[in-house]
């Protein structure tokens, strides 16, 4: 069976795999509009968002960030410059290796990144509140199982996930 999912062709002989992937993409799609409005209100680009989300896990060397995000060191420097001008990140020299420049979130950057996953006041939040407690627990467990399976299948990609707890 071939299923078309978000302009991506997925080859699978198992209709349950296709159903799971469709449900996942539907769930992701529900939050994209809300998160996009939040980021636009914060006047951030997608590249800046990606940097902030990576830095939410802790300070990172600019070179490492550039490699992880697949951008040039020059582009990374410009991104950090803009985020630093807005008071969202700070740049400092690494203590063990003074040649290495590290970026870290400032409190305003942490607050901005933390605000996005909460989705407070959105239809997504309302729907979660309206579910029966047993349904919330069941769905939570299923999503955690799926995230765990993805992390096990691709630890490197899973490292990009920002914990919201």
C-alpha positions, 0 to 999 in steps of 0.5 A: 500500500502506498499512502500520500502523507504531506506530499511524502510517499510512504511505502508500507504493507501495513495499513496500521502503520499508515494510520499511525503516521496519518494520525501523527501528522494530523496531531502535528498539523493541529499545533503548527498554526498556533505555534506559527502565530506565537512565533510570528508575534515574537517576530522570529524566523524559523532559523531563529526558532530552531536555534532557540529550541536547541539552546533550551537544552543547554549552552552550545558551541556555535560551530556545533549548532551550525553543523546540527542545523545544517547552516554555515558558520557565518549564518550561525554567527548572524543568527546569534547576533540577531538573537543577542541584540533582542536579549534572547541569547548570550555569547561567551567563551568556553571556560576549558577552551577559550577559543570556543564560543558558546551561546546560551539562552538568557531568561527572556529566551527561556521564557519564550521557548517555554511558552510555546508548548503550553498552548494555553487558551487554544482549541488544543488546550480546550480539547485536552481539558474536555477529554475524560481523565482516562482518555488523557492518560491513555493518549499520553501513554500512547504518545510517550510510547511513540516518542520513545520508539522514535528516539530508539530508532534515531537517537540523533534526531530525537536529540532535537526534541525539546523536553517540555516538562 
